[in-house]
């Protein structure tokens, strides 16, 4: 397991409260997680980061008062540039009903927000053809885990993707025990096929 240096920093939310809320839900999908990442040359200020968080929440929770949703923000800087990880329990706290902040087609809502900040601050853009490497904002491993969860084609190294996904959850204080890890694996794997005292086997694709 990697040591994050410097360690993750909680920017907003309560880790224990978010974990307790997720654990209390009986929905099939209990949380949404993701990341907002920056290129090494972007160097966002604390004010920029707070502005991005505020704008993200306005889009993700449009129409909801602050007391109707829960979100945990954790900043990682061990790779040399900030990464803003978030975890959202998938519930409307006002009604107790399931709520998905990133429903199908979510890109059309969040991509304009990404582009607004990139153009405003002259940050690196994933759609800039002059860049040698084009990539969507986000930690690669978590993107791969999201691909697995969405049932998209198999990636080159699913073991690495799942490992990074679990490490990020543990660092956020989620899934720190065996049951929590099993629940997290159920989010990204098609099926847990075997369990032993020191191993868990998963199947990433349904049988043909």
C-alpha positions, 0 to 999 in steps of 0.5 A, a space after each residue: 500500500 502506498 504512503 501518501 506524502 503529504 497525507 490527504 487533507 479533508 477540505 469539507 464535510 465530516 468523514 465519520 458522518 459520511 461513512 455512517 450515512 453510506 453504511 445506513 443506506 439499503 440502496 443498491 448504489 449507496 454513494 458516488 465518488 469521483 475526482 477533480 484533477 489538475 495538470 502540474 502547471 495549473 497550480 490552483 490557489 486555495 481561493 480557486 479550489 474553494 470556488 470550484 467546490 462551490 460551483 461543483 456543488 451548485 451543479 451536482 445539487 441544483 435545486 436542493 438546500 444545503 441540508 438535503 445533501 452530504 458530501 466529503 471533499 478530500 485533497 491529495 497533493 502527493 502526486 505534485 498537483 492537487 486532486 480533489 476527491 469527493 464522496 457523495 452518499 446517494 440519498 436526498 436527506 430531505 426525503 430519504 429517497 435515492 438521489 444520484 448526483 451524476 445520472 446518465 448523461 451527466 457529462 453535459 452538465 459538468 463539462 461546461 463547468 470544467 471548460 469555464 474554469 479551464 478557460 478562465 484560468 488558462 489551465 490545461 484542457 483535455 480538448 486542447 489538440 496541441 497537448 501531446 496527451 489528451 485526458 479527461 480531468 480525474 485520477 486515472 485509477 478512479 476513472 478506470 474503476 468508474 469504467 468497471 462500475 459502468 460496465 464499459 470494456 475491460 481496461 488494461 490493468 483492472 487489478 491496479 484500478 481496483 487497488 487504487 480505488 480501494 486505497 482512495 476509499 480507505 484514505 477517505 475513511 470509507 471501507 476500512 474493515 472487511 465488510 466495507 471493502 467487500 461492499 466497495 468491490 461490489 460497486 465495481 465488480 460484476 460478482 464476488 466469486 470467492 472469499 477466504 480469510 486473506 483473499 477476495 476474488 471478483 469477476 469483472 465481466 458477466 459470463 458470455 
